[in-house]
Amino acid sequence: MTKLELEQEAIIVSRYCEIISNIMEYSLELSLVKLYTFSFLYNKTVSNNWNPYRGNNTNDVVYKCLSSLAGAFDEFCQNIPFIIRALDILCQSKRLKVSDNYVKRSGISKKSAYLSILTIIYKAIDESRHFTDRQFLKEVMRNV
């Protein structure tokens, strides 16, 4: 890898460290599948500074949020290694812990202030607790 590619990778991984930290400040425990998906959606939403759904949506929030993945399969697959590296860094620094396919952060209360553009993602995280990982992954695959 060239120096430029290494710098680019470092920037992407550090961005995902920040994203994962934000998500885990809001949600004390989240499965790996959901964390990978919501991290990618969070990054995509912030980088595009646009989301077709506002925070006042209350019905089928997970489905609406996952619909943002449409046509982004290749991009999603390319970002998974960066998300995994970022999660590994956070685990090595003892900020997060992975056990039984769940990422956990203890002693942190839910974050009250978050970006309004990401309200749909935070609501989707809450609603996704009613989905099994298998059901959630089926919805992800259906949308990408």
Steps between C-alpha positions, in 0.01 A plus 500: 500500500614850428529765766191674361293180520613442859404855595163459333439173685599662831251782444218260412571276799517798737167624364346160569649504852310823560180363345510176700567698819198723429276202433617317809451809717138488391455125511673319784486164320465416132562191291792501258273473196297801606808698600665446162184599316415805710863617492496493121160674486616761750810574291303506175237732645753744645726501194204563269343741753164371391245243605164452328326441832465747781516421869125529540442170318363241740380209285738239361805707589743211454367426151517867404853532634618185324348620174786753497727205419340454159765467232790524746602134525852551364556807715367314806736206435796734453430672832462186714879450545535861619214455746657180633839672542337790683314263731824313567675825594218591739508153656878508543471836673242339733226748406282218364475128554382233257346185642249256354470705178399808697691821548461640850586823671433524869424794723392744232150645491315569179622802314240775509646734240559363153488633147143548380584352160583174676180476703369231267811290563466530876131410480587206273756379754232504768245324279753244376501343847179327395679333206712189527840529337389258231187700421698825502765358265227380262367855485851637440556254213159579355586871492857494372 
